[in-house]
Amino acid sequence: MQDAMKTDWTEVYRASRYAFARDGSWGVFALDGDGGPMADLETSVTLVSAWNPGSKEAPLEENQAANARLEAALAEAGAVFGPAWGASLPGIEPSWREDGFAVRGLSRERAAQLGLEWGQQAVVWLDAGANELLFCATGDTVSCGLRHFEEGDA
């Protein structure tokens, strides 16, 4: 019975929308489209958050504190990063949103390790040739197509 209730994390992540700051605006997208990679990326971008570790919903204050610790750890490590977020797709109820970070220049291996360190099931990993869900515990990747949103949809 438990296996029948197992969460399909690929579908959960594909049924979400993501954004990161780039070139003075927000690049907003979902992983459920047929668009190719962001060919203009000069380095990889990993979207990671410290919210809801272990995929267990945590109170807002705990999530904000965890993200503050992640931000401090990234800064201490000398990482190049900026703001990012993940959210429900428009029209999905209940709606949700998590703040996070877009970390530049990580290998897939380091991106998976970072996500695992902060209790995440997966991170979004992008570069000029790939759009992927990267599962942190196993390092497995799922290629995805992009669907872009207008910045006003953010």
N, CA, C and O atoms as a GROMACS GRO file, in nm:
protein
  616
    1MET      N    1   0.083  -0.120   0.000
    1MET     CA    2   0.000   0.000   0.000
    1MET      C    3   0.087   0.126   0.000
    1MET      O    4   0.056   0.224  -0.068
    2GLN      N    5   0.197   0.124   0.076
    2GLN     CA    6   0.284   0.240   0.084
    2GLN      C    7   0.338   0.278  -0.054
    2GLN      O    8   0.344   0.397  -0.086
    3ASP      N    9   0.377   0.179  -0.138
    3ASP     CA   10   0.430   0.210  -0.271
    3ASP      C   11   0.327   0.281  -0.358
    3ASP      O   12   0.362   0.366  -0.439
    4ALA      N   13   0.200   0.246  -0.341
    4ALA     CA   14   0.094   0.310  -0.417
    4ALA      C   15   0.082   0.458  -0.381
    4ALA      O   16   0.035   0.538  -0.462
    5MET      N   17   0.125   0.493  -0.262
    5MET     CA   18   0.117   0.632  -0.216
    5MET      C   19   0.248   0.708  -0.239
    5MET      O   20   0.259   0.825  -0.203
    6LYS      N   21   0.347   0.643  -0.299
    6LYS     CA   22   0.478   0.704  -0.318
    6LYS      C   23   0.466   0.828  -0.407
    6LYS      O   24   0.398   0.825  -0.510
    7THR      N   25   0.530   0.936  -0.366
    7THR     CA   26   0.524   1.062  -0.440
    7THR      C   27   0.610   1.054  -0.565
    7THR      O   28   0.723   1.007  -0.560
    8ASP      N   29   0.557   1.098  -0.677
    8ASP     CA   30   0.631   1.109  -0.802
    8ASP      C   31   0.698   1.246  -0.803
    8ASP      O   32   0.638   1.344  -0.848
    9TRP      N   33   0.821   1.254  -0.755
    9TRP     CA   34   0.887   1.382  -0.739
    9TRP      C   35   0.913   1.450  -0.873
    9TRP      O   36   0.914   1.572  -0.881
   10THR      N   37   0.934   1.372  -0.979
   10THR     CA   38   0.952   1.432  -1.110
   10THR      C   39   0.829   1.514  -1.146
   10THR      O   40   0.840   1.627  -1.193
   11GLU      N   41   0.712   1.457  -1.125
   11GLU     CA   42   0.588   1.530  -1.157
   11GLU      C   43   0.568   1.651  -1.066
   11GLU      O   44   0.521   1.755  -1.112
   12VAL      N   45   0.604   1.638  -0.940
   12VAL     CA   46   0.592   1.751  -0.847
   12VAL      C   47   0.677   1.868  -0.896
   12VAL      O   48   0.631   1.981  -0.903
   13TYR      N   49   0.801   1.839  -0.931
   13TYR     CA   50   0.890   1.946  -0.976
   13TYR      C   51   0.849   2.001  -1.112
   13TYR      O   52   0.863   2.121  -1.136
   14ARG      N   53   0.800   1.916  -1.200
   14ARG     CA   54   0.755   1.964  -1.331
   14ARG      C   55   0.627   2.048  -1.319
   14ARG      O   56   0.601   2.133  -1.404
   15ALA      N   57   0.549   2.025  -1.216
   15ALA     CA   58   0.424   2.099  -1.197
   15ALA      C   59   0.447   2.225  -1.114
   15ALA      O   60   0.359   2.268  -1.040
   16SER      N   61   0.565   2.282  -1.127
   16SER     CA   62   0.601   2.402  -1.052
   16SER      C   63   0.660   2.504  -1.149
   16SER      O   64   0.692   2.473  -1.263
   17ARG      N   65   0.673   2.625  -1.100
   17ARG     CA   66   0.732   2.733  -1.178
   17ARG      C   67   0.852   2.784  -1.099
   17ARG      O   68   0.853   2.780  -0.976
   18TYR      N   69   0.952   2.831  -1.170
   18TYR     CA   70   1.080   2.872  -1.111
   18TYR      C   71   1.120   3.006  -1.168
   18TYR      O   72   1.076   3.046  -1.276
   19ALA      N   73   1.206   3.076  -1.093
   19ALA     CA   74   1.259   3.203  -1.142
   19ALA      C   75   1.393   3.231  -1.078
   19ALA      O   76   1.419   3.192  -0.964
   20PHE      N   77   1.476   3.298  -1.154
   20PHE     CA   78   1.600   3.351  -1.098
   20PHE      C   79   1.632   3.482  -1.166
   20PHE      O   80   1.597   3.505  -1.282
   21ALA      N   81   1.700   3.568  -1.092
   21ALA     CA   82   1.734   3.700  -1.142
   21ALA      C   83   1.845   3.686  -1.246
   21ALA      O   84   1.947   3.622  -1.222
   22ARG      N   85   1.819   3.748  -1.363
   22ARG     CA   86   1.922   3.747  -1.468
   22ARG      C   87   1.906   3.871  -1.555
   22ARG      O   88   1.796   3.904  -1.599
   23ASP      N   89   2.015   3.936  -1.577
   23ASP     CA   90   2.017   4.055  -1.664
   23ASP      C   91   1.916   4.161  -1.622
   23ASP      O   92   1.852   4.222  -1.707
   24GLY      N   93   1.901   4.182  -1.492
   24GLY     CA   94   1.815   4.288  -1.442
   24GLY      C   95   1.667   4.256  -1.441
   24GLY      O   96   1.586   4.343  -1.409
   25SER      N   97   1.629   4.133  -1.474
   25SER     CA   98   1.488   4.094  -1.467
   25SER      C   99   1.481   3.950  -1.415
   25SER      O  100   1.583   3.888  -1.385
   26TRP      N  101   1.360   3.900  -1.406
   26TRP     CA  102   1.340   3.762  -1.360
   26TRP      C  103   1.318   3.672  -1.481
   26TRP      O  104   1.233   3.701  -1.565
   27GLY      N  105   1.393   3.564  -1.491
   27GLY     CA  106   1.368   3.458  -1.588
   27GLY      C  107   1.272   3.360  -1.522
   27GLY      O  108   1.310   3.290  -1.428
   28VAL      N  109   1.148   3.355  -1.568
   28VAL     CA  110   1.044   3.272  -1.505
   28VAL      C  111   1.009   3.159  -1.601
   28VAL      O  112   0.983   3.183  -1.719
   29PHE      N  113   1.008   3.035  -1.550
   29PHE     CA  114   0.986   2.920  -1.637
   29PHE      C  115   0.931   2.802  -1.558
   29PHE      O  116   0.936   2.799  -1.435
   30ALA      N  117   0.879   2.706  -1.632
   30ALA     CA  118   0.839   2.577  -1.577
   30ALA      C  119   0.916   2.470  -1.654
   30ALA      O  120   0.971   2.496  -1.761
   31LEU      N  121   0.918   2.351  -1.599
   31LEU     CA  122   0.991   2.241  -1.660
   31LEU      C  123   0.898   2.145  -1.734
   31LEU      O  124   0.935   2.031  -1.760
   32ASP      N  125   0.778   2.192  -1.769
   32ASP     CA  126   0.680   2.106  -1.834
   32ASP      C  127   0.656   2.144  -1.980
   32ASP      O  128   0.552   2.108  -2.037
   33GLY      N  129   0.749   2.215  -2.040
   33GLY     CA  130   0.729   2.261  -2.178
   33GLY      C  131   0.811   2.182  -2.278
   33GLY      O  132   0.861   2.074  -2.248
   34ASP      N  133   0.824   2.238  -2.398
   34ASP     CA  134   0.905   2.173  -2.500
   34ASP      C  135   1.019   2.262  -2.547
   34ASP      O  136   1.083   2.234  -2.648
   35GLY      N  137   1.044   2.371  -2.472
   35GLY     CA  138   1.153   2.461  -2.507
   35GLY      C  139   1.288   2.404  -2.470
   35GLY      O  140   1.302   2.325  -2.376
   36GLY      N  141   1.388   2.444  -2.547
   36GLY     CA  142   1.524   2.397  -2.524
   36GLY      C  143   1.594   2.474  -2.413
   36GLY      O  144   1.534   2.558  -2.347
   37PRO      N  145   1.721   2.444  -2.394
   37PRO     CA  146   1.801   2.509  -2.290
   37PRO      C  147   1.817   2.659  -2.312
   37PRO      O  148   1.795   2.710  -2.422
   38MET      N  149   1.855   2.727  -2.207
   38MET     CA  150   1.885   2.871  -2.213
   38MET      C  151   2.025   2.885  -2.270
   38MET      O  152   2.124   2.889  -2.197
   39ALA      N  153   2.033   2.891  -2.402
   39ALA     CA  154   2.160   2.887  -2.472
   39ALA      C  155   2.253   3.002  -2.436
   39ALA      O  156   2.374   2.993  -2.460
   40ASP      N  157   2.199   3.110  -2.380
   40ASP     CA  158   2.283   3.225  -2.346
   40ASP      C  159   2.348   3.214  -2.208
   40ASP      O  160   2.421   3.305  -2.167
   41LEU      N  161   2.323   3.106  -2.135
   41LEU     CA  162   2.388   3.090  -2.004
   41LEU      C  163   2.538   3.068  -2.024
   41LEU      O  164   2.578   2.982  -2.103
   42GLU      N  165   2.617   3.144  -1.953
   42GLU     CA  166   2.763   3.132  -1.965
   42GLU      C  167   2.819   3.028  -1.869
   42GLU      O  168   2.933   2.984  -1.886
   43THR      N  169   2.741   2.991  -1.770
   43THR     CA  170   2.783   2.891  -1.672
   43THR      C  171   2.657   2.820  -1.623
   43THR      O  172   2.545   2.864  -1.652
   44SER      N  173   2.674   2.714  -1.551
   44SER     CA  174   2.556   2.644  -1.498
   44SER      C  175   2.487   2.730  -1.393
   44SER      O  176   2.549   2.817  -1.330
   45VAL      N  177   2.358   2.705  -1.375
   45VAL     CA  178   2.278   2.770  -1.271
   45VAL      C  179   2.204   2.659  -1.197
   45VAL      O  180   2.132   2.579  -1.258
   46THR      N  181   2.222   2.654  -1.066
   46THR     CA  182   2.153   2.557  -0.981
   46THR      C  183   2.054   2.633  -0.894
   46THR      O  184   2.093   2.725  -0.822
   47LEU      N  185   1.928   2.594  -0.900
   47LEU     CA  186   1.827   2.655  -0.814
   47LEU      C  187   1.811   2.566  -0.691
   47LEU      O  188   1.777   2.448  -0.701
   48VAL      N  189   1.837   2.625  -0.574
   48VAL     CA  190   1.834   2.550  -0.449
   48VAL      C  191   1.769   2.634  -0.340
   48VAL      O  192   1.781   2.757  -0.340
   49SER      N  193   1.702   2.568  -0.250
   49SER     CA  194   1.637   2.631  -0.136
   49SER      C  195   1.664   2.547  -0.013
   49SER      O  196   1.696   2.428  -0.024
   50ALA      N  197   1.652   2.606   0.103
   50ALA     CA  198   1.661   2.531   0.228
   50ALA      C  199   1.523   2.511   0.290
   50ALA      O  200   1.512   2.459   0.401
   51TRP      N  201   1.418   2.552   0.219
   51TRP     CA  202   1.282   2.539   0.272
   51TRP      C  203   1.241   2.392   0.278
   51TRP      O  204   1.282   2.310   0.196
   52ASN      N  205   1.159   2.362   0.377
   52ASN     CA  206   1.092   2.232   0.390
   52ASN      C  207   1.186   2.113   0.371
   52ASN      O  208   1.163   2.030   0.283
   53PRO      N  209   1.293   2.105   0.453
   53PRO     CA  210   1.386   1.993   0.437
   53PRO      C  211   1.316   1.859   0.454
   53PRO      O  212   1.225   1.843   0.534
   54GLY      N  213   1.362   1.762   0.374
   54GLY     CA  214   1.301   1.631   0.377
   54GLY      C  215   1.162   1.630   0.318
   54GLY      O  216   1.086   1.534   0.338
   55SER      N  217   1.126   1.735   0.246
   55SER     CA  218   0.992   1.751   0.187
   55SER      C  219   0.882   1.746   0.292
   55SER      O  220   0.770   1.702   0.265
   56LYS      N  221   0.916   1.793   0.410
   56LYS     CA  222   0.818   1.805   0.518
   56LYS      C  223   0.792   1.954   0.540
   56LYS      O  224   0.885   2.032   0.564
   57GLU      N  225   0.665   1.993   0.533
   57GLU     CA  226   0.631   2.134   0.546
   57GLU      C  227   0.673   2.187   0.683
   57GLU      O  228   0.639   2.130   0.787
   58ALA      N  229   0.747   2.295   0.682
   58ALA     CA  230   0.796   2.358   0.804
   58ALA      C  231   0.732   2.496   0.817
   58ALA      O  232   0.689   2.555   0.717
   59PRO      N  233   0.725   2.549   0.939
   59PRO     CA  234   0.671   2.684   0.958
   59PRO      C  235   0.755   2.788   0.885
   59PRO      O  236   0.875   2.770   0.864
   60LEU      N  237   0.692   2.896   0.846
   60LEU     CA  238   0.757   3.003   0.772
   60LEU      C  239   0.886   3.049   0.841
   60LEU      O  240   0.988   3.067   0.775
   61GLU      N  241   0.880   3.069   0.972
   61GLU     CA  242   0.998   3.119   1.045
   61GLU      C  243   1.115   3.022   1.033
   61GLU      O  244   1.229   3.065   1.018
   62GLU      N  245   1.088   2.892   1.041
   62GLU     CA  246   1.194   2.792   1.028
   62GLU      C  247   1.251   2.793   0.886
   62GLU      O  248   1.373   2.784   0.868
   63ASN      N  249   1.164   2.804   0.786
   63ASN     CA  250   1.211   2.808   0.648
   63ASN      C  251   1.296   2.932   0.621
   63ASN      O  252   1.400   2.923   0.555
   64GLN      N  253   1.253   3.045   0.672
   64GLN     CA  254   1.330   3.168   0.652
   64GLN      C  255   1.466   3.159   0.723
   64GLN      O  256   1.567   3.204   0.669
   65ALA      N  257   1.468   3.102   0.842
   65ALA     CA  258   1.595   3.086   0.914
   65ALA      C  259   1.688   2.989   0.841
   65ALA      O  260   1.808   3.013   0.833
   66ALA      N  261   1.632   2.880   0.789
   66ALA     CA  262   1.713   2.784   0.714
   66ALA      C  263   1.772   2.849   0.589
   66ALA      O  264   1.888   2.828   0.556
   67ASN      N  265   1.690   2.928   0.519
   67ASN     CA  266   1.740   2.996   0.399
   67ASN      C  267   1.847   3.099   0.434
   67ASN      O  268   1.942   3.118   0.358
   68ALA      N  269   1.834   3.164   0.547
   68ALA     CA  270   1.937   3.259   0.591
   68ALA      C  271   2.069   3.185   0.617
   68ALA      O  272   2.176   3.236   0.586
   69ARG      N  273   2.060   3.065   0.675
   69ARG     CA  274   2.181   2.985   0.698
   69ARG      C  275   2.243   2.940   0.565
   69ARG      O  276   2.365   2.941   0.550
   70LEU      N  277   2.158   2.902   0.470
   70LEU     CA  278   2.208   2.864   0.337
   70LEU      C  279   2.276   2.983   0.271
   70LEU      O  280   2.384   2.969   0.215
   71GLU      N  281   2.214   3.100   0.277
   71GLU     CA  282   2.274   3.220   0.217
   71GLU      C  283   2.410   3.249   0.280
   71GLU      O  284   2.505   3.281   0.208
   72ALA      N  285   2.420   3.239   0.412
   72ALA     CA  286   2.547   3.263   0.480
   72ALA      C  287   2.652   3.161   0.439
   72ALA      O  288   2.769   3.196   0.420
   73ALA      N  289   2.612   3.034   0.426
   73ALA     CA  290   2.706   2.929   0.384
   73ALA      C  291   2.755   2.952   0.242
   73ALA      O  292   2.873   2.933   0.213
   74LEU      N  293   2.665   2.994   0.152
   74LEU     CA  294   2.706   3.023   0.015
   74LEU      C  295   2.805   3.140   0.011
   74LEU      O  296   2.905   3.134  -0.059
   75ALA      N  297   2.775   3.245   0.088
   75ALA     CA  298   2.864   3.361   0.093
   75ALA      C  299   3.000   3.323   0.150
   75ALA      O  300   3.104   3.363   0.097
   76GLU      N  301   2.999   3.244   0.257
   76GLU     CA  302   3.125   3.202   0.320
   76GLU      C  303   3.209   3.118   0.225
   76GLU      O  304   3.332   3.125   0.228
   77ALA      N  305   3.143   3.038   0.141
   77ALA     CA  306   3.214   2.953   0.046
   77ALA      C  307   3.261   3.030  -0.078
   77ALA      O  308   3.330   2.975  -0.163
   78GLY      N  309   3.223   3.157  -0.087
   78GLY     CA  310   3.262   3.238  -0.201
   78GLY      C  311   3.184   3.205  -0.328
   78GLY      O  312   3.230   3.233  -0.438
   79ALA      N  313   3.066   3.147  -0.312
   79ALA     CA  314   2.983   3.112  -0.427
   79ALA      C  315   2.929   3.238  -0.495
   79ALA      O  316   2.909   3.341  -0.431
   80VAL      N  317   2.907   3.227  -0.624
   80VAL     CA  318   2.841   3.333  -0.700
   80VAL      C  319   2.693   3.295  -0.705
   80VAL      O  320   2.657   3.192  -0.763
   81PHE      N  321   2.608   3.377  -0.644
   81PHE     CA  322   2.466   3.342  -0.635
   81PHE      C  323   2.380   3.466  -0.628
   81PHE      O  324   2.428   3.576  -0.599
   82GLY      N  325   2.253   3.446  -0.655
   82GLY     CA  326   2.155   3.553  -0.647
   82GLY      C  327   2.021   3.494  -0.607
   82GLY      O  328   2.010   3.374  -0.583
   83PRO      N  329   1.919   3.577  -0.600
   83PRO     CA  330   1.787   3.531  -0.557
   83PRO      C  331   1.720   3.441  -0.660
   83PRO      O  332   1.743   3.452  -0.781
   84ALA      N  333   1.637   3.352  -0.609
   84ALA     CA  334   1.556   3.263  -0.693
   84ALA      C  335   1.433   3.223  -0.613
   84ALA      O  336   1.426   3.247  -0.492
   85TRP      N  337   1.338   3.162  -0.679
   85TRP     CA  338   1.223   3.107  -0.608
   85TRP      C  339   1.159   2.996  -0.690
   85TRP      O  340   1.182   2.982  -0.810
   86GLY      N  341   1.079   2.916  -0.621
   86GLY     CA  342   0.996   2.814  -0.684
   86GLY      C  343   0.855   2.835  -0.632
   86GLY      O  344   0.836   2.881  -0.520
   87ALA      N  345   0.755   2.800  -0.714
   87ALA     CA  346   0.616   2.825  -0.674
   87ALA      C  347   0.524   2.731  -0.751
   87ALA      O  348   0.564   2.663  -0.845
   88SER      N  349   0.400   2.730  -0.707
   88SER     CA  350   0.298   2.657  -0.781
   88SER      C  351   0.273   2.726  -0.915
   88SER      O  352   0.295   2.846  -0.929
   89LEU      N  353   0.227   2.648  -1.011
   89LEU     CA  354   0.189   2.706  -1.139
   89LEU      C  355   0.064   2.793  -1.120
   89LEU      O  356  -0.013   2.769  -1.028
   90PRO      N  357   0.044   2.892  -1.205
   90PRO     CA  358  -0.076   2.976  -1.195
   90PRO      C  359  -0.203   2.889  -1.198
   90PRO      O  360  -0.214   2.797  -1.278
   91GLY      N  361  -0.297   2.921  -1.111
   91GLY     CA  362  -0.424   2.852  -1.105
   91GLY      C  363  -0.426   2.728  -1.017
   91GLY      O  364  -0.533   2.672  -0.994
   92ILE      N  365  -0.311   2.686  -0.967
   92ILE     CA  366  -0.305   2.569  -0.879
   92ILE      C  367  -0.336   2.613  -0.736
   92ILE      O  368  -0.279   2.710  -0.686
   93GLU      N  369  -0.426   2.542  -0.673
   93GLU     CA  370  -0.462   2.570  -0.534
   93GLU      C  371  -0.438   2.446  -0.450
   93GLU      O  372  -0.466   2.336  -0.498
   94PRO      N  373  -0.390   2.457  -0.329
   94PRO     CA  374  -0.345   2.582  -0.270
   94PRO      C  375  -0.213   2.628  -0.334
   94PRO      O  376  -0.127   2.546  -0.366
   95SER      N  377  -0.201   2.756  -0.351
   95SER     CA  378  -0.078   2.809  -0.410
   95SER      C  379   0.032   2.809  -0.304
   95SER      O  380   0.005   2.814  -0.184
   96TRP      N  381   0.154   2.804  -0.349
   96TRP     CA  382   0.269   2.804  -0.259
   96TRP      C  383   0.387   2.874  -0.328
   96TRP      O  384   0.388   2.890  -0.450
   97ARG      N  385   0.485   2.914  -0.248
   97ARG     CA  386   0.606   2.976  -0.301
   97ARG      C  387   0.718   2.954  -0.198
   97ARG      O  388   0.696   2.968  -0.078
   98GLU      N  389   0.836   2.922  -0.248
   98GLU     CA  390   0.956   2.907  -0.165
   98GLU      C  391   1.066   2.996  -0.221
   98GLU      O  392   1.090   2.997  -0.342
   99ASP      N  393   1.132   3.068  -0.134
   99ASP     CA  394   1.247   3.146  -0.177
   99ASP      C  395   1.370   3.057  -0.179
   99ASP      O  396   1.378   2.957  -0.107
  100GLY      N  397   1.466   3.094  -0.262
  100GLY     CA  398   1.589   3.018  -0.270
  100GLY      C  399   1.695   3.099  -0.340
  100GLY      O  400   1.693   3.222  -0.339
  101PHE      N  401   1.789   3.028  -0.400
  101PHE     CA  402   1.906   3.092  -0.460
  101PHE      C  403   1.940   3.026  -0.593
  101PHE      O  404   1.921   2.906  -0.612
  102ALA      N  405   1.993   3.106  -0.683
  102ALA     CA  406   2.049   3.059  -0.809
  102ALA      C  407   2.201   3.064  -0.793
  102ALA      O  408   2.260   3.171  -0.787
  103VAL      N  409   2.262   2.947  -0.784
  103VAL     CA  410   2.405   2.936  -0.762
  103VAL      C  411   2.471   2.906  -0.897
  103VAL      O  412   2.433   2.811  -0.966
  104ARG      N  413   2.567   2.986  -0.932
  104ARG     CA  414   2.631   2.972  -1.064
  104ARG      C  415   2.759   2.890  -1.055
  104ARG      O  416   2.834   2.895  -0.957
  105GLY      N  417   2.782   2.814  -1.162
  105GLY     CA  418   2.911   2.748  -1.181
  105GLY      C  419   2.929   2.614  -1.111
  105GLY      O  420   3.042   2.566  -1.103
  106LEU      N  421   2.824   2.552  -1.060
  106LEU     CA  422   2.840   2.423  -0.993
  106LEU      C  423   2.832   2.308  -1.093
  106LEU      O  424   2.753   2.311  -1.188
  107SER      N  425   2.916   2.208  -1.070
  107SER     CA  426   2.902   2.084  -1.146
  107SER      C  427   2.775   2.013  -1.100
  107SER      O  428   2.721   2.048  -0.995
  108ARG      N  429   2.729   1.917  -1.176
  108ARG     CA  430   2.612   1.840  -1.133
  108ARG      C  431   2.638   1.773  -0.997
  108ARG      O  432   2.551   1.772  -0.910
  109GLU      N  433   2.757   1.720  -0.981
  109GLU     CA  434   2.790   1.650  -0.857
  109GLU      C  435   2.785   1.745  -0.737
  109GLU      O  436   2.728   1.710  -0.633
  110ARG      N  437   2.842   1.863  -0.752
  110ARG     CA  438   2.841   1.959  -0.641
  110ARG      C  439   2.701   2.013  -0.617
  110ARG      O  440   2.663   2.036  -0.502
  111ALA      N  441   2.623   2.032  -0.724
  111ALA     CA  442   2.486   2.080  -0.709
  111ALA      C  443   2.402   1.978  -0.630
  111ALA      O  444   2.326   2.015  -0.542
  112ALA      N  445   2.418   1.849  -0.663
  112ALA     CA  446   2.344   1.744  -0.590
  112ALA      C  447   2.388   1.741  -0.444
  112ALA      O  448   2.305   1.726  -0.355
  113GLN      N  449   2.517   1.755  -0.420
  113GLN     CA  450   2.568   1.756  -0.283
  113GLN      C  451   2.512   1.874  -0.204
  113GLN      O  452   2.474   1.859  -0.089
  114LEU      N  453   2.508   1.991  -0.266
  114LEU     CA  454   2.455   2.109  -0.200
  114LEU      C  455   2.308   2.088  -0.162
  114LEU      O  456   2.268   2.115  -0.049
  115GLY      N  457   2.229   2.040  -0.256
  115GLY     CA  458   2.088   2.013  -0.227
  115GLY      C  459   2.072   1.912  -0.115
  115GLY      O  460   1.987   1.930  -0.027
  116LEU      N  461   2.152   1.807  -0.117
  116LEU     CA  462   2.145   1.705  -0.013
  116LEU      C  463   2.181   1.763   0.124
  116LEU      O  464   2.118   1.730   0.224
  117GLU      N  465   2.283   1.848   0.127
  117GLU     CA  466   2.325   1.911   0.253
  117GLU      C  467   2.211   1.993   0.315
  117GLU      O  468   2.205   2.009   0.437
  118TRP      N  469   2.120   2.044   0.231
  118TRP     CA  470   2.012   2.129   0.280
  118TRP      C  471   1.878   2.058   0.277
  118TRP      O  472   1.773   2.122   0.284
  119GLY      N  473   1.881   1.924   0.268
  119GLY     CA  474   1.760   1.843   0.286
  119GLY      C  475   1.665   1.841   0.168
  119GLY      O  476   1.546   1.815   0.185
  120GLN      N  477   1.715   1.870   0.048
  120GLN     CA  478   1.628   1.878  -0.068
  120GLN      C  479   1.621   1.747  -0.145
  120GLN      O  480   1.720   1.674  -0.154
  121GLN      N  481   1.503   1.716  -0.200
  121GLN     CA  482   1.485   1.598  -0.286
  121GLN      C  483   1.562   1.617  -0.417
  121GLN      O  484   1.630   1.526  -0.465
  122ALA      N  485   1.549   1.737  -0.474
  122ALA     CA  486   1.609   1.766  -0.604
  122ALA      C  487   1.638   1.914  -0.615
  122ALA      O  488   1.584   1.996  -0.540
  123VAL      N  489   1.723   1.947  -0.710
  123VAL     CA  490   1.749   2.086  -0.746
  123VAL      C  491   1.726   2.098  -0.897
  123VAL      O  492   1.729   1.998  -0.969
  124VAL      N  493   1.704   2.219  -0.944
  124VAL     CA  494   1.696   2.245  -1.087
  124VAL      C  495   1.836   2.284  -1.131
  124VAL      O  496   1.897   2.374  -1.073
  125TRP      N  497   1.887   2.216  -1.234
  125TRP     CA  498   2.022   2.242  -1.286
  125TRP      C  499   2.010   2.279  -1.433
  125TRP      O  500   1.956   2.204  -1.513
  126LEU      N  501   2.062   2.396  -1.466
  126LEU     CA  502   2.054   2.449  -1.602
  126LEU      C  503   2.193   2.485  -1.652
  126LEU      O  504   2.278   2.529  -1.574
  127ASP      N  505   2.215   2.466  -1.780
  127ASP     CA  506   2.330   2.527  -1.845
  127ASP      C  507   2.292   2.551  -1.991
  127ASP      O  508   2.177   2.530  -2.029
  128ALA      N  509   2.387   2.594  -2.072
  128ALA     CA  510   2.355   2.630  -2.210
  128ALA      C  511   2.309   2.510  -2.293
  128ALA      O  512   2.257   2.527  -2.403
  129GLY      N  513   2.329   2.388  -2.241
  129GLY     CA  514   2.291   2.270  -2.316
  129GLY      C  515   2.191   2.180  -2.249
  129GLY      O  516   2.152   2.078  -2.306
  130ALA      N  517   2.145   2.213  -2.127
  130ALA     CA  518   2.058   2.121  -2.054
  130ALA      C  519   1.966   2.193  -1.957
  130ALA      O  520   2.001   2.296  -1.900
  131ASN      N  521   1.846   2.135  -1.940
  131ASN     CA  522   1.750   2.173  -1.836
  131ASN      C  523   1.721   2.043  -1.762
  131ASN      O  524   1.665   1.950  -1.820
  132GLU      N  525   1.759   2.036  -1.636
  132GLU     CA  526   1.746   1.908  -1.567
  132GLU      C  527   1.694   1.922  -1.426
  132GLU      O  528   1.719   2.020  -1.356
  133LEU      N  529   1.620   1.820  -1.387
  133LEU     CA  530   1.596   1.795  -1.245
  133LEU      C  531   1.709   1.705  -1.203
  133LEU      O  532   1.736   1.603  -1.267
  134LEU      N  533   1.775   1.741  -1.096
  134LEU     CA  534   1.889   1.664  -1.047
  134LEU      C  535   1.853   1.614  -0.907
  134LEU      O  536   1.844   1.692  -0.813
  135PHE      N  537   1.833   1.483  -0.896
  135PHE     CA  538   1.793   1.425  -0.768
  135PHE      C  539   1.915   1.411  -0.679
  135PHE      O  540   2.014   1.347  -0.716
  136CYS      N  541   1.906   1.470  -0.561
  136CYS     CA  542   2.022   1.491  -0.476
  136CYS      C  543   2.080   1.362  -0.418
  136CYS      O  544   2.202   1.347  -0.415
  137ALA      N  545   1.999   1.270  -0.372
  137ALA     CA  546   2.050   1.150  -0.307
  137ALA      C  547   2.117   1.055  -0.405
  137ALA      O  548   2.212   0.986  -0.368
  138THR      N  549   2.069   1.051  -0.528
  138THR     CA  550   2.119   0.953  -0.625
  138THR      C  551   2.205   1.014  -0.735
  138THR      O  552   2.284   0.943  -0.797
  139GLY      N  553   2.190   1.144  -0.759
  139GLY     CA  554   2.259   1.207  -0.871
  139GLY      C  555   2.190   1.183  -1.004
  139GLY      O  556   2.240   1.224  -1.108
  140ASP      N  557   2.073   1.115  -1.001
  140ASP     CA  558   1.998   1.091  -1.124
  140ASP      C  559   1.948   1.223  -1.181
  140ASP      O  560   1.915   1.315  -1.106
  141THR      N  561   1.943   1.231  -1.313
  141THR     CA  562   1.892   1.352  -1.379
  141THR      C  563   1.773   1.316  -1.468
  141THR      O  564   1.765   1.206  -1.523
  142VAL      N  565   1.683   1.411  -1.480
  142VAL     CA  566   1.569   1.400  -1.570
  142VAL      C  567   1.572   1.524  -1.659
  142VAL      O  568   1.560   1.636  -1.610
  143SER      N  569   1.589   1.503  -1.790
  143SER     CA  570   1.588   1.616  -1.884
  143SER      C  571   1.447   1.670  -1.895
  143SER      O  572   1.350   1.594  -1.897
  144CYS      N  573   1.436   1.801  -1.902
  144CYS     CA  574   1.305   1.868  -1.908
  144CYS      C  575   1.307   1.974  -2.017
  144CYS      O  576   1.412   2.027  -2.053
  145GLY      N  577   1.189   2.003  -2.070
  145GLY     CA  578   1.173   2.114  -2.163
  145GLY      C  579   1.122   2.236  -2.087
  145GLY      O  580   1.051   2.223  -1.988
  146LEU      N  581   1.160   2.353  -2.134
  146LEU     CA  582   1.120   2.476  -2.066
  146LEU      C  583   0.992   2.534  -2.126
  146LEU      O  584   0.966   2.523  -2.246
  147ARG      N  585   0.913   2.594  -2.039
  147ARG     CA  586   0.800   2.677  -2.079
  147ARG      C  587   0.822   2.811  -2.010
  147ARG      O  588   0.823   2.818  -1.887
  148HIS      N  589   0.839   2.916  -2.087
  148HIS     CA  590   0.870   3.048  -2.030
  148HIS      C  591   0.743   3.126  -2.001
  148HIS      O  592   0.642   3.114  -2.071
  149PHE      N  593   0.749   3.206  -1.894
  149PHE     CA  594   0.642   3.295  -1.854
  149PHE      C  595   0.692   3.437  -1.870
  149PHE      O  596   0.812   3.462  -1.865
  150GLU      N  597   0.600   3.529  -1.887
  150GLU     CA  598   0.636   3.671  -1.887
  150GLU      C  599   0.673   3.711  -1.745
  150GLU      O  600   0.623   3.653  -1.649
  151GLU      N  601   0.761   3.809  -1.731
  151GLU     CA  602   0.804   3.852  -1.599
  151GLU      C  603   0.685   3.894  -1.512
  151GLU      O  604   0.688   3.874  -1.391
  152GLY      N  605   0.582   3.950  -1.571
  152GLY     CA  606   0.464   3.990  -1.497
  152GLY      C  607   0.389   3.873  -1.435
  152GLY      O  608   0.310   3.892  -1.343
  153ASP      N  609   0.414   3.751  -1.485
  153ASP     CA  610   0.353   3.631  -1.428
  153ASP      C  611   0.426   3.585  -1.304
  153ASP      O  612   0.385   3.488  -1.239
  154ALA      N  613   0.535   3.654  -1.270
  154ALA     CA  614   0.614   3.617  -1.154
  154ALA      C  615   0.534   3.646  -1.029
  154ALA      O  616   0.582   3.622  -0.918
   0.00000   0.00000   0.00000
